[in-house]
Amino acid sequence: MMSDPFFYAALLTAIAGLITMLRMLIGPTVPDRVVGLDTLNTIVVALMILLGAAYDRTIYIDIAIVYAILSYIGTLIIAKYLQGGLS
């Protein structure tokens, strides 16, 4: 397992996720935290695609696509709310 390239890719992606979570927690402003959340969602999608490729399962990739679409819609709603558009 240690020589598997998917393991190293997942490890690096997980480290990037931890750094992003740190940014979300200490971000000085709310928009910084929103950007951190969006980045974390992107990293989760990347991990799902890596998992699907490693186990040769297309269902993980389908779920990653749906998750990415929902994440994008959620980011748009949060941005509209922070702008003062939702009432």
VEXKEFI-564691 format. One record per residue: residue number from 1; x, y, z of N, C-alpha, C, O, CB in turn. Coordinates in pm, 1 decimal, decimal comma, padded with zeros to 6 digits. Glycine has a CB too. Layout:
<nodes>
{k: NUM n.px: X n.py: Y n.pz: Z ca.px: X ca.py: Y ca.pz: Z c.px: X c.py: Y c.pz: Z o.px: X o.py: Y o.pz: Z cb.px: X cb.py: Y cb.pz: Z}
...
</nodes>
This chain:
<nodes>
{k: 1 n.px: 00081,1 n.py: -00118,9 n.pz: 00000,0 ca.px: 00000,0 ca.py: 00000,0 ca.pz: 00000,0 c.px: 00085,9 c.py: 00125,9 c.pz: 00000,0 o.px: 00044,2 o.py: 00228,5 o.pz: -00053,7 cb.px: -00092,5 cb.py: -00000,5 cb.pz: 00119,0}
{k: 2 n.px: 00201,7 n.py: 00120,3 n.pz: 00057,5 ca.px: 00285,8 ca.py: 00239,1 ca.pz: 00064,7 c.px: 00340,5 c.py: 00280,2 c.pz: -00070,9 o.px: 00377,4 o.py: 00396,3 o.pz: -00088,3 cb.px: 00399,7 cb.py: 00215,5 cb.pz: 00159,7}
{k: 3 n.px: 00346,9 n.py: 00190,9 n.pz: -00166,1 ca.px: 00397,8 ca.py: 00228,7 ca.pz: -00297,7 c.px: 00284,5 c.py: 00270,1 c.pz: -00391,6 o.px: 00309,8 o.py: 00303,8 o.pz: -00507,2 cb.px: 00477,0 cb.py: 00113,0 cb.pz: -00358,8}
{k: 4 n.px: 00163,0 n.py: 00268,1 n.pz: -00344,8 ca.px: 00048,1 ca.py: 00304,5 ca.pz: -00426,3 c.px: 00044,7 c.py: 00456,4 c.pz: -00445,4 o.px: 00045,5 o.py: 00530,0 o.pz: -00346,7 cb.px: -00083,4 cb.py: 00254,2 cb.pz: -00361,3}
{k: 5 n.px: 00041,0 n.py: 00504,9 n.pz: -00569,7 ca.px: 00039,6 ca.py: 00650,7 ca.pz: -00590,8 c.px: -00088,0 c.py: 00716,7 c.pz: -00539,8 o.px: -00087,3 o.py: 00835,3 o.pz: -00506,5 cb.px: 00056,3 cb.py: 00681,8 cb.pz: -00738,3}
{k: 6 n.px: -00197,6 n.py: 00640,8 n.pz: -00533,3 ca.px: -00320,7 ca.py: 00698,2 ca.pz: -00479,5 c.px: -00307,1 c.py: 00729,3 c.pz: -00331,0 o.px: -00367,8 o.py: 00824,3 o.pz: -00281,7 cb.px: -00437,8 cb.py: 00603,2 cb.pz: -00502,4}
{k: 7 n.px: -00227,8 n.py: 00649,7 n.pz: -00259,5 ca.px: -00205,0 ca.py: 00674,8 ca.pz: -00118,3 c.px: -00134,0 c.py: 00807,9 c.pz: -00097,8 o.px: -00173,3 o.py: 00886,7 o.pz: -00011,7 cb.px: -00123,9 cb.py: 00561,4 cb.pz: -00056,4}
{k: 8 n.px: -00029,9 n.py: 00833,4 n.pz: -00176,1 ca.px: 00045,0 ca.py: 00958,3 ca.pz: -00162,3 c.px: -00039,9 c.py: 01078,9 c.pz: -00204,8 o.px: -00033,0 o.py: 01185,0 o.pz: -00142,7 cb.px: 00174,0 cb.py: 00952,4 cb.pz: -00245,9}
{k: 9 n.px: -00118,0 n.py: 01062,4 n.pz: -00308,1 ca.px: -00205,1 ca.py: 01171,5 ca.pz: -00352,1 c.px: -00310,4 c.py: 01201,5 c.pz: -00245,4 o.px: -00338,3 o.py: 01317,9 o.pz: -00216,6 cb.px: -00273,1 cb.py: 01136,1 cb.pz: -00486,5}
{k: 10 n.px: -00368,3 n.py: 01097,7 n.pz: -00187,2 ca.px: -00468,1 ca.py: 01117,5 ca.pz: -00082,4 c.px: -00405,0 c.py: 01178,4 c.pz: 00042,1 o.px: -00467,3 o.py: 01261,3 o.pz: 00108,5 cb.px: -00536,0 cb.py: 00984,8 cb.pz: -00047,4}
{k: 11 n.px: -00283,9 n.py: 01139,0 n.pz: 00074,1 ca.px: -00214,4 ca.py: 01194,6 ca.pz: 00190,1 c.px: -00188,4 c.py: 01344,0 c.pz: 00171,3 o.px: -00212,1 o.py: 01423,0 o.pz: 00262,7 cb.px: -00082,0 cb.py: 01120,1 cb.pz: 00214,1}
{k: 12 n.px: -00140,5 n.py: 01382,6 n.pz: 00055,2 ca.px: -00115,2 ca.py: 01524,1 ca.pz: 00028,0 c.px: -00245,6 c.py: 01603,8 c.pz: 00026,6 o.px: -00249,7 o.py: 01717,2 o.pz: 00074,4 cb.px: -00041,7 cb.py: 01540,6 cb.pz: -00105,9}
{k: 13 n.px: -00350,4 n.py: 01545,6 n.pz: -00027,2 ca.px: -00479,7 ca.py: 01614,0 ca.pz: -00030,0 c.px: -00535,7 c.py: 01628,0 c.pz: 00111,6 o.px: -00595,9 o.py: 01730,3 o.pz: 00144,3 cb.px: -00579,5 cb.py: 01537,7 cb.pz: -00120,0}
{k: 14 n.px: -00516,9 n.py: 01527,8 n.pz: 00194,3 ca.px: -00563,3 ca.py: 01535,7 ca.pz: 00332,7 c.px: -00484,9 c.py: 01641,5 c.pz: 00410,7 o.px: -00542,6 o.py: 01711,9 o.pz: 00493,6 cb.px: -00550,4 cb.py: 01398,5 cb.pz: 00401,4}
{k: 15 n.px: -00356,5 n.py: 01653,6 n.pz: 00385,9 ca.px: -00276,6 ca.py: 01758,2 ca.pz: 00450,3 c.px: -00325,7 c.py: 01895,9 c.pz: 00407,0 o.px: -00334,8 o.py: 01987,6 o.pz: 00488,5 cb.px: -00126,5 cb.py: 01741,5 cb.pz: 00416,3}
{k: 16 n.px: -00357,2 n.py: 01910,0 n.pz: 00278,5 ca.px: -00411,7 ca.py: 02036,6 ca.pz: 00229,8 c.px: -00545,8 c.py: 02065,5 c.pz: 00297,0 o.px: -00576,6 o.py: 02180,9 o.pz: 00327,1 cb.px: -00428,0 cb.py: 02033,5 cb.pz: 00075,9}
{k: 17 n.px: -00624,8 n.py: 01962,3 n.pz: 00320,5 ca.px: -00752,1 ca.py: 01980,4 ca.pz: 00390,0 c.px: -00733,1 c.py: 02027,3 c.pz: 00533,5 o.px: -00808,8 o.py: 02111,6 o.pz: 00581,7 cb.px: -00830,8 cb.py: 01851,1 cb.pz: 00388,8}
{k: 18 n.px: -00633,0 n.py: 01973,8 n.pz: 00602,0 ca.px: -00605,6 ca.py: 02018,0 ca.pz: 00738,8 c.px: -00561,4 c.py: 02164,0 c.pz: 00742,5 o.px: -00601,8 o.py: 02239,5 o.pz: 00830,9 cb.px: -00498,6 cb.py: 01929,6 cb.pz: 00802,8}
{k: 19 n.px: -00478,9 n.py: 02203,0 n.pz: 00647,0 ca.px: -00435,3 ca.py: 02342,6 ca.pz: 00639,5 c.px: -00554,2 c.py: 02433,6 c.pz: 00611,1 o.px: -00564,3 o.py: 02542,8 o.pz: 00666,8 cb.px: -00327,1 cb.py: 02360,4 cb.pz: 00530,9}
{k: 20 n.px: -00643,5 n.py: 02388,2 n.pz: 00524,5 ca.px: -00762,8 ca.py: 02466,6 ca.pz: 00492,6 c.px: -00854,3 c.py: 02477,9 c.pz: 00614,3 o.px: -00913,1 o.py: 02583,6 o.pz: 00637,5 cb.px: -00838,8 cb.py: 02403,5 cb.pz: 00374,7}
{k: 21 n.px: -00866,9 n.py: 02371,5 n.pz: 00691,4 ca.px: -00949,4 ca.py: 02377,4 ca.pz: 00812,4 c.px: -00889,7 c.py: 02474,3 c.pz: 00913,4 o.px: -00962,9 o.py: 02544,9 o.pz: 00982,9 cb.px: -00963,5 cb.py: 02237,8 cb.pz: 00875,1}
{k: 22 n.px: -00759,2 n.py: 02478,0 n.pz: 00921,7 ca.px: -00693,0 ca.py: 02574,3 ca.pz: 01009,5 c.px: -00724,5 c.py: 02716,6 c.pz: 00964,1 o.px: -00748,4 o.py: 02804,3 o.pz: 01047,1 cb.px: -00540,1 cb.py: 02550,8 cb.pz: 01011,3}
{k: 23 n.px: -00724,6 n.py: 02739,7 n.pz: 00834,1 ca.px: -00756,1 ca.py: 02871,2 ca.pz: 00779,6 c.px: -00901,4 c.py: 02908,3 c.pz: 00809,3 o.px: -00932,4 o.py: 03024,3 o.pz: 00836,5 cb.px: -00729,9 cb.py: 02874,2 cb.pz: 00628,0}
{k: 24 n.px: -00989,3 n.py: 02809,4 n.pz: 00803,8 ca.px: -01130,0 ca.py: 02835,3 ca.pz: 00834,8 c.px: -01147,6 c.py: 02875,1 c.pz: 00981,1 o.px: -01229,5 o.py: 02961,4 o.pz: 01012,5 cb.px: -01215,3 cb.py: 02711,7 cb.pz: 00803,3}
{k: 25 n.px: -01072,3 n.py: 02813,6 n.pz: 01069,2 ca.px: -01088,5 ca.py: 02840,7 ca.pz: 01211,6 c.px: -01030,3 c.py: 02975,2 c.pz: 01252,9 o.px: -01086,8 o.py: 03042,8 o.pz: 01338,9 cb.px: -01024,0 cb.py: 02731,1 cb.pz: 01291,9}
{k: 26 n.px: -00917,3 n.py: 03015,5 n.pz: 01192,7 ca.px: -00853,2 ca.py: 03139,0 ca.pz: 01236,8 c.px: -00870,1 c.py: 03253,5 c.pz: 01138,2 o.px: -00811,3 o.py: 03360,2 o.pz: 01155,9 cb.px: -00707,3 cb.py: 03114,6 cb.pz: 01260,4}
{k: 27 n.px: -00950,6 n.py: 03231,8 n.pz: 01033,6 ca.px: -00971,6 ca.py: 03338,6 ca.pz: 00936,0 c.px: -01023,7 c.py: 03464,0 c.pz: 01004,3 o.px: -01121,4 o.py: 03456,6 o.pz: 01078,8 cb.px: -01069,2 cb.py: 03293,5 cb.pz: 00826,6}
{k: 28 n.px: -00962,2 n.py: 03577,7 n.pz: 00981,3 ca.px: -01001,8 ca.py: 03696,6 ca.pz: 01057,0 c.px: -01140,5 c.py: 03750,3 c.pz: 01019,2 o.px: -01206,0 o.py: 03814,3 o.pz: 01101,5 cb.px: -00899,5 cb.py: 03805,1 cb.pz: 01036,7}
{k: 29 n.px: -01185,1 n.py: 03725,4 n.pz: 00898,2 ca.px: -01315,3 ca.py: 03777,0 ca.pz: 00857,3 c.px: -01404,3 c.py: 03662,9 c.pz: 00810,4 o.px: -01357,2 o.py: 03552,6 o.pz: 00782,6 cb.px: -01300,0 cb.py: 03882,3 cb.pz: 00746,1}
{k: 30 n.px: -01532,7 n.py: 03691,3 n.pz: 00802,3 ca.px: -01628,8 ca.py: 03590,8 ca.pz: 00756,6 c.px: -01603,1 c.py: 03550,2 c.pz: 00611,3 o.px: -01609,2 o.py: 03431,0 o.pz: 00581,3 cb.px: -01771,6 cb.py: 03644,0 cb.pz: 00771,4}
{k: 31 n.px: -01574,4 n.py: 03644,2 n.pz: 00519,0 ca.px: -01544,3 ca.py: 03600,0 ca.pz: 00382,5 c.px: -01422,6 c.py: 03507,1 c.pz: 00373,1 o.px: -01419,1 o.py: 03417,9 o.pz: 00288,3 cb.px: -01521,6 cb.py: 03720,2 cb.pz: 00295,0}
{k: 32 n.px: -01323,2 n.py: 03527,8 n.pz: 00459,7 ca.px: -01208,5 ca.py: 03435,4 ca.pz: 00462,3 c.px: -01252,9 c.py: 03295,0 c.pz: 00500,4 o.px: -01205,3 o.py: 03196,5 o.pz: 00444,1 cb.px: -01100,9 cb.py: 03485,1 cb.pz: 00561,1}
{k: 33 n.px: -01342,9 n.py: 03286,6 n.pz: 00594,6 ca.px: -01392,5 ca.py: 03155,4 ca.pz: 00637,5 c.px: -01477,7 c.py: 03090,0 c.pz: 00529,6 o.px: -01474,4 o.py: 02968,1 o.pz: 00512,8 cb.px: -01473,4 cb.py: 03168,7 cb.pz: 00766,4}
{k: 34 n.px: -01553,7 n.py: 03170,5 n.pz: 00456,8 ca.px: -01634,9 ca.py: 03116,5 ca.pz: 00347,5 c.px: -01545,6 c.py: 03062,6 c.pz: 00236,8 o.px: -01572,8 o.py: 02956,4 o.pz: 00180,9 cb.px: -01729,8 cb.py: 03224,1 cb.pz: 00291,7}
{k: 35 n.px: -01439,3 n.py: 03135,5 n.pz: 00205,1 ca.px: -01344,9 ca.py: 03087,5 ca.pz: 00103,9 c.px: -01277,1 c.py: 02959,0 c.pz: 00151,6 o.px: -01253,9 o.py: 02867,8 o.pz: 00072,3 cb.px: -01238,8 cb.py: 03196,0 cb.pz: 00072,4}
{k: 36 n.px: -01245,3 n.py: 02951,9 n.pz: 00281,0 ca.px: -01188,4 ca.py: 02829,7 ca.pz: 00336,2 c.px: -01284,2 c.py: 02712,3 c.pz: 00326,3 o.px: -01242,9 o.py: 02600,6 o.pz: 00295,3 cb.px: -01149,0 cb.py: 02851,3 cb.pz: 00480,1}
{k: 37 n.px: -01411,9 n.py: 02736,9 n.pz: 00352,4 ca.px: -01512,2 ca.py: 02630,6 ca.pz: 00340,4 c.px: -01526,4 c.py: 02584,2 c.pz: 00196,4 o.px: -01537,4 o.py: 02464,4 o.pz: 00170,1 cb.px: -01647,5 cb.py: 02678,6 cb.pz: 00393,1}
{k: 38 n.px: -01526,1 n.py: 02678,1 n.pz: 00103,7 ca.px: -01535,8 ca.py: 02641,9 ca.pz: -00038,3 c.px: -01413,5 c.py: 02561,3 c.pz: -00082,2 o.px: -01425,6 o.py: 02465,2 o.pz: -00158,3 cb.px: -01550,0 cb.py: 02768,7 cb.pz: -00125,6}
{k: 39 n.px: -01297,6 n.py: 02600,6 n.pz: -00034,3 ca.px: -01175,0 ca.py: 02525,9 ca.pz: -00066,0 c.px: -01180,2 c.py: 02386,0 c.pz: -00006,0 o.px: -01139,0 o.py: 02289,1 o.pz: -00069,8 cb.px: -01050,7 cb.py: 02600,9 cb.pz: -00014,3}
{k: 40 n.px: -01230,8 n.py: 02375,4 n.pz: 00116,3 ca.px: -01243,2 ca.py: 02244,2 ca.pz: 00178,7 c.px: -01340,3 c.py: 02155,5 c.pz: 00101,6 o.px: -01316,8 o.py: 02035,5 o.pz: 00087,7 cb.px: -01288,9 cb.py: 02258,5 cb.pz: 00323,7}
{k: 41 n.px: -01448,3 n.py: 02213,0 n.pz: 00051,8 ca.px: -01541,6 ca.py: 02135,9 ca.pz: -00029,9 c.px: -01474,2 c.py: 02085,6 c.pz: -00157,8 o.px: -01497,5 o.py: 01972,6 o.pz: -00200,6 cb.px: -01664,6 cb.py: 02220,8 cb.pz: -00064,7}
{k: 42 n.px: -01391,8 n.py: 02169,2 n.pz: -00217,4 ca.px: -01318,6 ca.py: 02127,0 ca.pz: -00336,6 c.px: -01221,5 c.py: 02013,4 c.pz: -00305,2 o.px: -01204,3 o.py: 01921,5 o.pz: -00385,2 cb.px: -01242,8 cb.py: 02245,5 cb.pz: -00396,8}
{k: 43 n.px: -01158,9 n.py: 02020,4 n.pz: -00189,2 ca.px: -01065,9 ca.py: 01914,3 ca.pz: -00148,9 c.px: -01142,0 c.py: 01784,0 c.pz: -00123,0 o.px: -01092,7 o.py: 01675,9 o.pz: -00155,4 cb.px: -00986,6 cb.py: 01956,3 cb.pz: -00022,3}
{k: 44 n.px: -01260,6 n.py: 01793,7 n.pz: -00065,5 ca.px: -01342,6 ca.py: 01673,5 ca.pz: -00043,4 c.px: -01381,1 c.py: 01609,9 c.pz: -00176,9 o.px: -01380,1 o.py: 01487,6 o.pz: -00190,5 cb.px: -01470,2 cb.py: 01708,4 cb.pz: 00038,0}
{k: 45 n.px: -01414,7 n.py: 01692,4 n.pz: -00274,2 ca.px: -01446,7 ca.py: 01640,1 ca.pz: -00407,3 c.px: -01324,6 c.py: 01569,4 c.pz: -00466,5 o.px: -01337,1 o.py: 01462,1 o.pz: -00525,4 cb.px: -01494,1 cb.py: 01754,5 cb.pz: -00501,4}
{k: 46 n.px: -01207,1 n.py: 01629,6 n.pz: -00450,6 ca.px: -01084,8 ca.py: 01566,7 ca.pz: -00501,8 c.px: -01058,0 c.py: 01433,5 c.pz: -00432,7 o.px: -01016,0 o.py: 01337,4 o.pz: -00497,3 cb.px: -00964,7 cb.py: 01660,4 cb.pz: -00483,0}
{k: 47 n.px: -01081,7 n.py: 01427,1 n.pz: -00302,9 ca.px: -01062,8 ca.py: 01300,2 ca.pz: -00231,5 c.px: -01162,1 c.py: 01194,0 c.pz: -00277,9 o.px: -01126,6 o.py: 01076,7 o.pz: -00289,3 cb.px: -01076,8 cb.py: 01321,7 cb.pz: -00080,7}
{k: 48 n.px: -01285,9 n.py: 01234,4 n.pz: -00304,7 ca.px: -01384,4 ca.py: 01138,0 ca.pz: -00355,3 c.px: -01343,2 c.py: 01083,9 c.pz: -00492,3 o.px: -01358,7 o.py: 00964,9 o.pz: -00519,7 cb.px: -01523,7 cb.py: 01203,3 cb.pz: -00364,2}
{k: 49 n.px: -01291,7 n.py: 01170,0 n.pz: -00576,7 ca.px: -01247,5 ca.py: 01124,6 ca.pz: -00708,8 c.px: -01126,3 c.py: 01033,2 c.pz: -00696,3 o.px: -01116,0 o.py: 00933,4 o.pz: -00767,7 cb.px: -01214,3 cb.py: 01245,0 cb.pz: -00799,2}
{k: 50 n.px: -01034,8 n.py: 01066,5 n.pz: -00606,3 ca.px: -00920,6 ca.py: 00977,5 ca.pz: -00581,9 c.px: -00966,9 c.py: 00841,8 c.pz: -00530,3 o.px: -00915,4 o.py: 00738,1 o.pz: -00572,1 cb.px: -00823,3 cb.py: 01041,2 cb.pz: -00481,6}
{k: 51 n.px: -01063,3 n.py: 00842,6 n.pz: -00440,2 ca.px: -01116,7 ca.py: 00717,3 ca.pz: -00386,9 c.px: -01183,0 c.py: 00635,6 c.pz: -00496,9 o.px: -01165,3 o.py: 00513,9 o.pz: -00503,8 cb.px: -01216,9 cb.py: 00745,2 cb.pz: -00274,1}
{k: 52 n.px: -01259,0 n.py: 00702,2 n.pz: -00582,4 ca.px: -01322,7 ca.py: 00631,4 ca.pz: -00693,1 c.px: -01222,6 c.py: 00572,5 c.pz: -00790,8 o.px: -01242,5 o.py: 00462,5 o.pz: -00842,4 cb.px: -01415,2 cb.py: 00724,0 cb.pz: -00766,3}
{k: 53 n.px: -01114,7 n.py: 00646,0 n.pz: -00816,3 ca.px: -01011,8 ca.py: 00594,8 ca.pz: -00907,2 c.px: -00933,0 c.py: 00481,8 c.pz: -00842,8 o.px: -00896,3 o.py: 00385,3 o.pz: -00910,0 cb.px: -00917,0 cb.py: 00707,2 cb.pz: -00949,4}
{k: 54 n.px: -00906,8 n.py: 00493,0 n.pz: -00713,5 ca.px: -00828,2 ca.py: 00390,1 ca.pz: -00645,8 c.px: -00903,2 c.py: 00258,0 c.pz: -00637,6 o.px: -00844,2 o.py: 00151,4 o.pz: -00655,2 cb.px: -00790,2 cb.py: 00436,3 cb.pz: -00506,2}
{k: 55 n.px: -01032,7 n.py: 00264,9 n.pz: -00611,0 ca.px: -01111,5 ca.py: 00143,1 ca.pz: -00597,8 c.px: -01186,2 c.py: 00105,1 c.pz: -00724,9 o.px: -01260,3 o.py: 00006,8 o.pz: -00727,2 cb.px: -01208,9 cb.py: 00158,5 cb.pz: -00486,1}
{k: 56 n.px: -01166,5 n.py: 00182,9 n.pz: -00829,9 ca.px: -01228,3 ca.py: 00156,8 ca.pz: -00960,3 c.px: -01380,6 c.py: 00149,1 c.pz: -00948,8 o.px: -01443,9 o.py: 00057,4 o.pz: -01001,2 cb.px: -01173,5 cb.py: 00026,2 cb.pz: -01020,2}
{k: 57 n.px: -01438,0 n.py: 00247,6 n.pz: -00878,9 ca.px: -01582,3 ca.py: 00256,7 ca.pz: -00859,8 c.px: -01629,9 c.py: 00391,0 c.pz: -00914,3 o.px: -01585,9 o.py: 00496,5 o.pz: -00868,5 cb.px: -01620,7 cb.py: 00240,3 cb.pz: -00709,0}
{k: 58 n.px: -01718,3 n.py: 00386,7 n.pz: -01010,5 ca.px: -01767,3 ca.py: 00510,4 ca.pz: -01069,9 c.px: -01870,8 c.py: 00580,5 c.pz: -00982,8 o.px: -01896,5 o.py: 00699,4 o.pz: -01002,1 cb.px: -01826,3 cb.py: 00482,1 cb.pz: -01205,2}
{k: 59 n.px: -01930,3 n.py: 00509,9 n.pz: -00888,0 ca.px: -02031,4 ca.py: 00571,2 ca.pz: -00802,9 c.px: -01971,7 c.py: 00683,5 c.pz: -00719,8 o.px: -02039,1 o.py: 00783,0 o.pz: -00693,3 cb.px: -02095,1 cb.py: 00466,7 cb.pz: -00712,0}
{k: 60 n.px: -01844,4 n.py: 00669,3 n.pz: -00677,6 ca.px: -01779,1 ca.py: 00775,0 ca.pz: -00600,8 c.px: -01761,7 c.py: 00901,6 c.pz: -00684,7 o.px: -01772,9 o.py: 01013,0 o.pz: -00633,5 cb.px: -01643,2 cb.py: 00726,8 cb.pz: -00549,3}
{k: 61 n.px: -01734,9 n.py: 00883,9 n.pz: -00810,7 ca.px: -01717,3 ca.py: 00998,8 ca.pz: -00899,2 c.px: -01852,2 c.py: 01066,6 c.pz: -00923,1 o.px: -01859,7 o.py: 01189,4 o.pz: -00927,7 cb.px: -01653,3 cb.py: 00955,4 cb.pz: -01033,8}
{k: 62 n.px: -01957,3 n.py: 00988,5 n.pz: -00938,2 ca.px: -02091,5 ca.py: 01046,2 ca.pz: -00953,7 c.px: -02131,9 c.py: 01125,6 c.pz: -00829,3 o.px: -02188,0 o.py: 01234,8 o.pz: -00839,2 cb.px: -02194,8 cb.py: 00935,0 cb.pz: -00981,2}
{k: 63 n.px: -02103,0 n.py: 01069,7 n.pz: -00714,0 ca.px: -02133,9 ca.py: 01139,6 ca.pz: -00589,4 c.px: -02051,0 c.py: 01267,4 c.pz: -00578,3 o.px: -02101,0 o.py: 01369,3 o.pz: -00530,7 cb.px: -02108,0 cb.py: 01047,9 cb.pz: -00467,8}
{k: 64 n.px: -01925,9 n.py: 01263,3 n.pz: -00621,3 ca.px: -01840,6 ca.py: 01381,8 ca.pz: -00617,6 c.px: -01895,8 c.py: 01492,4 c.pz: -00706,7 o.px: -01888,0 o.py: 01610,0 o.pz: -00671,3 cb.px: -01698,3 cb.py: 01346,3 cb.pz: -00660,5}
{k: 65 n.px: -01951,1 n.py: 01456,3 n.pz: -00821,2 ca.px: -02008,6 ca.py: 01556,7 ca.pz: -00911,0 c.px: -02130,7 c.py: 01622,3 c.pz: -00846,8 o.px: -02145,2 o.py: 01744,4 o.pz: -00851,5 cb.px: -02047,1 cb.py: 01492,8 cb.pz: -01046,2}
{k: 66 n.px: -02217,5 n.py: 01542,5 n.pz: -00787,4 ca.px: -02335,7 ca.py: 01597,6 ca.pz: -00721,1 c.px: -02294,2 c.py: 01685,1 c.pz: -00602,6 o.px: -02350,8 o.py: 01792,2 o.pz: -00581,3 cb.px: -02429,6 cb.py: 01484,0 cb.pz: -00673,9}
{k: 67 n.px: -02196,9 n.py: 01639,8 n.pz: -00527,0 ca.px: -02148,3 ca.py: 01717,8 ca.pz: -00412,3 c.px: -02088,6 c.py: 01850,3 c.pz: -00458,2 o.px: -02108,0 o.py: 01952,7 o.pz: -00392,6 cb.px: -02043,6 cb.py: 01637,5 cb.pz: -00332,9}
{k: 68 n.px: -02016,7 n.py: 01849,8 n.pz: -00569,2 ca.px: -01957,5 ca.py: 01972,7 ca.pz: -00621,0 c.px: -02064,7 c.py: 02071,7 c.pz: -00663,9 o.px: -02051,8 o.py: 02191,8 o.pz: -00640,1 cb.px: -01865,0 cb.py: 01941,8 cb.pz: -00738,1}
{k: 69 n.px: -02170,1 n.py: 02022,1 n.pz: -00726,9 ca.px: -02279,2 ca.py: 02111,1 ca.pz: -00768,3 c.px: -02348,7 c.py: 02171,4 c.pz: -00646,2 o.px: -02375,9 o.py: 02291,4 o.pz: -00643,1 cb.px: -02381,5 cb.py: 02034,7 cb.pz: -00855,6}
{k: 70 n.px: -02377,4 n.py: 02088,5 n.pz: -00546,1 ca.px: -02442,0 ca.py: 02138,9 ca.pz: -00425,3 c.px: -02351,2 c.py: 02236,4 c.pz: -00349,7 o.px: -02399,1 o.py: 02334,4 o.pz: -00292,8 cb.px: -02481,5 cb.py: 02022,5 cb.pz: -00334,2}
{k: 71 n.px: -02222,2 n.py: 02209,7 n.pz: -00349,2 ca.px: -02127,2 ca.py: 02300,1 ca.pz: -00285,4 c.px: -02124,5 c.py: 02435,2 c.pz: -00355,2 o.px: -02118,8 o.py: 02539,2 o.pz: -00289,6 cb.px: -01987,6 cb.py: 02238,8 cb.pz: -00284,7}
{k: 72 n.px: -02128,5 n.py: 02434,0 n.pz: -00485,9 ca.px: -02128,4 ca.py: 02557,9 ca.pz: -00562,6 c.px: -02254,4 c.py: 02639,4 c.pz: -00533,5 o.px: -02246,8 o.py: 02760,6 o.pz: -00513,4 cb.px: -02117,7 cb.py: 02527,9 cb.pz: -00713,0}
{k: 73 n.px: -02369,3 n.py: 02573,6 n.pz: -00531,1 ca.px: -02495,2 ca.py: 02642,7 ca.pz: -00501,7 c.px: -02492,2 c.py: 02699,1 c.pz: -00359,4 o.px: -02537,0 o.py: 02811,3 o.pz: -00336,0 cb.px: -02616,1 cb.py: 02546,5 cb.pz: -00519,4}
{k: 74 n.px: -02439,9 n.py: 02622,1 n.pz: -00265,4 ca.px: -02428,2 ca.py: 02670,1 ca.pz: -00128,0 c.px: -02338,0 c.py: 02791,7 c.pz: -00116,1 o.px: -02367,6 o.py: 02884,1 o.pz: -00040,4 cb.px: -02376,3 cb.py: 02560,2 cb.pz: -00039,4}
{k: 75 n.px: -02228,7 n.py: 02792,1 n.pz: -00190,0 ca.px: -02138,4 ca.py: 02907,1 ca.pz: -00188,0 c.px: -02206,4 c.py: 03031,1 c.pz: -00245,1 o.px: -02188,6 o.py: 03141,6 o.pz: -00193,9 cb.px: -02010,5 cb.py: 02876,1 cb.pz: -00266,7}
{k: 76 n.px: -02283,9 n.py: 03012,3 n.pz: -00351,0 ca.px: -02357,3 ca.py: 03125,6 ca.pz: -00407,5 c.px: -02459,0 c.py: 03181,5 c.pz: -00308,5 o.px: -02474,4 o.py: 03303,2 o.pz: -00297,8 cb.px: -02427,8 cb.py: 03083,8 cb.pz: -00536,4}
{k: 77 n.px: -02527,9 n.py: 03094,6 n.pz: -00236,8 ca.px: -02626,9 ca.py: 03139,1 ca.pz: -00139,4 c.px: -02559,0 c.py: 03214,3 c.pz: -00024,4 o.px: -02608,6 o.py: 03318,1 o.pz: 00019,4 cb.px: -02706,9 cb.py: 03019,0 cb.pz: -00085,2}
{k: 78 n.px: -02446,5 n.py: 03162,6 n.pz: 00024,3 ca.px: -02374,4 ca.py: 03230,4 ca.pz: 00132,0 c.px: -02323,6 c.py: 03366,4 c.pz: 00085,4 o.px: -02332,0 o.py: 03464,3 o.pz: 00159,6 cb.px: -02257,2 cb.py: 03144,0 cb.pz: 00181,2}
{k: 79 n.px: -02271,3 n.py: 03373,3 n.pz: -00036,4 ca.px: -02222,1 ca.py: 03500,9 ca.pz: -00089,0 c.px: -02335,8 c.py: 03601,5 c.pz: -00102,1 o.px: -02318,5 o.py: 03719,3 o.pz: -00070,9 cb.px: -02153,8 cb.py: 03480,3 cb.pz: -00225,0}
{k: 80 n.px: -02450,4 n.py: 03556,2 n.pz: -00147,7 ca.px: -02566,6 ca.py: 03645,9 ca.pz: -00160,5 c.px: -02611,9 c.py: 03692,7 c.pz: -00022,5 o.px: -02648,3 o.py: 03809,1 o.pz: -00005,8 cb.px: -02683,7 cb.py: 03574,9 cb.pz: -00234,4}
{k: 81 n.px: -02610,0 n.py: 03604,6 n.pz: 00075,1 ca.px: -02648,7 ca.py: 03641,2 ca.pz: 00211,0 c.px: -02551,7 c.py: 03744,0 c.pz: 00268,8 o.px: -02594,5 o.py: 03841,7 o.pz: 00330,2 cb.px: -02654,2 cb.py: 03516,7 cb.pz: 00300,8}
{k: 82 n.px: -02422,3 n.py: 03722,9 n.pz: 00249,9 ca.px: -02323,1 ca.py: 03816,5 ca.pz: 00304,6 c.px: -02332,0 c.py: 03952,3 c.pz: 00235,7 o.px: -02296,5 o.py: 04054,3 o.pz: 00294,7 cb.px: -02181,2 cb.py: 03759,3 cb.pz: 00289,7}
{k: 83 n.px: -02378,3 n.py: 03953,9 n.pz: 00113,2 ca.px: -02393,5 ca.py: 04079,3 ca.pz: 00040,7 c.px: -02518,6 c.py: 04153,4 c.pz: 00086,9 o.px: -02533,4 o.py: 04272,6 o.pz: 00060,3 cb.px: -02399,6 cb.py: 04053,6 cb.pz: -00110,5}
{k: 84 n.px: -02608,0 n.py: 04083,8 n.pz: 00155,6 ca.px: -02729,6 ca.py: 04145,7 ca.pz: 00206,3 c.px: -02849,2 c.py: 04123,2 c.pz: 00116,6 o.px: -02948,7 o.py: 04194,9 o.pz: 00126,6 cb.px: -02708,3 cb.py: 04291,9 cb.pz: 00224,6}
{k: 85 n.px: -02840,7 n.py: 04024,2 n.pz: 00028,7 ca.px: -02948,2 ca.py: 04002,6 ca.pz: -00068,1 c.px: -03063,3 c.py: 03917,1 c.pz: -00016,9 o.px: -03175,9 o.py: 03932,3 o.pz: -00064,1 cb.px: -02892,4 cb.py: 03939,7 cb.pz: -00189,9}
{k: 86 n.px: -03038,5 n.py: 03829,1 n.pz: 00076,6 ca.px: -03146,7 ca.py: 03745,1 ca.pz: 00128,3 c.px: -03215,7 c.py: 03817,4 c.pz: 00241,9 o.px: -03150,7 o.py: 03880,7 o.pz: 00325,1 cb.px: -03093,6 cb.py: 03607,5 cb.pz: 00175,6}
{k: 87 n.px: -03345,9 n.py: 03807,9 n.pz: 00245,0 ca.px: -03416,6 ca.py: 03874,7 ca.pz: 00355,1 c.px: -03518,4 c.py: 03783,9 c.pz: 00418,6 o.px: -03586,9 o.py: 03824,1 o.pz: 00512,7 cb.px: -03484,8 cb.py: 04000,9 cb.pz: 00306,1}
</nodes>
